Amino acid sequence: MKLSARNVLKGKVKKIIPGAVNSEVIIEIAGGTEVVSVITKESVETLGLQEGKQVYAVIKASNVMVAVD
């Protein structure tokens, strides 16, 4: 797999919360940190996602906001 995105985090699917059109996929990465993605229900099925499956969270964003108190 080759991607232009620089942020590729390996993890495993912790939980899938299905919806009518979209599903919330919770991915657990190193250290127990969770990354949450909302993707189409069709994509969940096409990728064969299920709890425990090894996956990659690929993050490509043109902006990242930083905030402080």
CYANA upper distance limits for C-alpha pairs under 8 A (distance plus 0.5 A):
  5 ALA  CA     58 VAL  CA      7.39
  5 ALA  CA     59 ILE  CA      7.06
  5 ALA  CA     60 LYS  CA      5.83
  6 ARG  CA     59 ILE  CA      8.04
  6 ARG  CA     60 LYS  CA      7.76
  7 ASN  CA     58 VAL  CA      6.40
  7 ASN  CA     59 ILE  CA      5.74
  7 ASN  CA     60 LYS  CA      7.30
  8 VAL  CA     56 TYR  CA      6.78
  8 VAL  CA     57 ALA  CA      6.22
  8 VAL  CA     58 VAL  CA      5.07
  8 VAL  CA     59 ILE  CA      6.89
  9 LEU  CA     29 ILE  CA      7.36
  9 LEU  CA     56 TYR  CA      5.92
  9 LEU  CA     57 ALA  CA      5.52
  9 LEU  CA     58 VAL  CA      6.93
 10 LYS  CA     29 ILE  CA      6.72
 10 LYS  CA     30 ALA  CA      8.40
 10 LYS  CA     54 GLN  CA      7.90
 10 LYS  CA     55 VAL  CA      6.54
 10 LYS  CA     56 TYR  CA      5.00
 10 LYS  CA     57 ALA  CA      6.90
 11 GLY  CA     27 ILE  CA      6.58
 11 GLY  CA     28 GLU  CA      5.88
 11 GLY  CA     29 ILE  CA      4.80
 11 GLY  CA     30 ALA  CA      7.43
 11 GLY  CA     54 GLN  CA      6.30
 11 GLY  CA     55 VAL  CA      6.05
 11 GLY  CA     56 TYR  CA      6.49
 11 GLY  CA     57 ALA  CA      7.85
 12 LYS  CA     27 ILE  CA      5.93
 12 LYS  CA     28 GLU  CA      5.97
 12 LYS  CA     29 ILE  CA      7.25
 12 LYS  CA     51 GLU  CA      8.01
 12 LYS  CA     52 GLY  CA      6.04
 12 LYS  CA     53 LYS  CA      5.85
 12 LYS  CA     54 GLN  CA      4.81
 12 LYS  CA     55 VAL  CA      5.95
 12 LYS  CA     56 TYR  CA      8.30
 13 VAL  CA     25 VAL  CA      7.48
 13 VAL  CA     26 ILE  CA      6.45
 13 VAL  CA     27 ILE  CA      5.01
 13 VAL  CA     28 GLU  CA      6.82
 13 VAL  CA     49 LEU  CA      8.04
 13 VAL  CA     50 GLN  CA      7.11
 13 VAL  CA     51 GLU  CA      5.41
 13 VAL  CA     52 GLY  CA      5.65
 13 VAL  CA     53 LYS  CA      5.99
 13 VAL  CA     54 GLN  CA      7.07
 13 VAL  CA     55 VAL  CA      7.35
 14 LYS  CA     25 VAL  CA      8.28
 14 LYS  CA     26 ILE  CA      5.98
 14 LYS  CA     27 ILE  CA      5.88
 14 LYS  CA     28 GLU  CA      6.35
 14 LYS  CA     51 GLU  CA      5.89
 14 LYS  CA     52 GLY  CA      6.65
 15 LYS  CA     25 VAL  CA      6.59
 15 LYS  CA     26 ILE  CA      5.67
 15 LYS  CA     27 ILE  CA      7.74
 15 LYS  CA     50 GLN  CA      8.26
 15 LYS  CA     51 GLU  CA      6.10
 16 ILE  CA     23 SER  CA      7.21
 16 ILE  CA     24 GLU  CA      6.22
 16 ILE  CA     25 VAL  CA      5.16
 16 ILE  CA     26 ILE  CA      6.77
 16 ILE  CA     50 GLN  CA      7.72
 16 ILE  CA     51 GLU  CA      7.49
 17 ILE  CA     23 SER  CA      6.04
 17 ILE  CA     24 GLU  CA      5.48
 17 ILE  CA     25 VAL  CA      6.98
 18 PRO  CA     22 ASN  CA      7.21
 18 PRO  CA     23 SER  CA      4.82
 18 PRO  CA     24 GLU  CA      6.91
 18 PRO  CA     41 LYS  CA      7.52
 19 GLY  CA     23 SER  CA      5.61
 19 GLY  CA     24 GLU  CA      8.27
 19 GLY  CA     41 LYS  CA      7.71
 20 ALA  CA     41 LYS  CA      8.01
 21 VAL  CA     40 THR  CA      6.50
 21 VAL  CA     41 LYS  CA      6.08
 22 ASN  CA     38 VAL  CA      6.94
 22 ASN  CA     39 ILE  CA      5.99
 22 ASN  CA     40 THR  CA      4.66
 22 ASN  CA     41 LYS  CA      5.35
 23 SER  CA     38 VAL  CA      6.14
 23 SER  CA     39 ILE  CA      6.09
 23 SER  CA     40 THR  CA      6.38
 23 SER  CA     41 LYS  CA      5.89
 23 SER  CA     44 VAL  CA      7.89
 24 GLU  CA     36 VAL  CA      7.29
 24 GLU  CA     37 SER  CA      6.25
 24 GLU  CA     38 VAL  CA      5.02
 24 GLU  CA     39 ILE  CA      7.09
 25 VAL  CA     36 VAL  CA      6.18
 25 VAL  CA     37 SER  CA      5.71
 25 VAL  CA     38 VAL  CA      6.68
 25 VAL  CA     39 ILE  CA      7.95
 26 ILE  CA     34 GLU  CA      6.96
 26 ILE  CA     35 VAL  CA      6.40
 26 ILE  CA     36 VAL  CA      5.06
 26 ILE  CA     37 SER  CA      7.06
 27 ILE  CA     34 GLU  CA      5.99
 27 ILE  CA     35 VAL  CA      5.64
 27 ILE  CA     36 VAL  CA      6.66
 27 ILE  CA     37 SER  CA      8.48
 27 ILE  CA     55 VAL  CA      8.39
 27 ILE  CA     57 ALA  CA      7.99
 28 GLU  CA     32 GLY  CA      6.30
 28 GLU  CA     33 THR  CA      6.21
 28 GLU  CA     34 GLU  CA      5.01
 28 GLU  CA     35 VAL  CA      6.92
 29 ILE  CA     33 THR  CA      5.88
 29 ILE  CA     34 GLU  CA      6.55
 29 ILE  CA     35 VAL  CA      7.85
 35 VAL  CA     57 ALA  CA      7.99
 39 ILE  CA     43 SER  CA      7.00
 39 ILE  CA     44 VAL  CA      7.67
 40 THR  CA     44 VAL  CA      7.08
 41 LYS  CA     45 GLU  CA      6.97
 42 GLU  CA     46 THR  CA      6.55
 43 SER  CA     47 LEU  CA      6.44
 44 VAL  CA     48 GLY  CA      6.60
 44 VAL  CA     49 LEU  CA      5.85
 45 GLU  CA     49 LEU  CA      6.95
 49 LEU  CA     53 LYS  CA      7.06
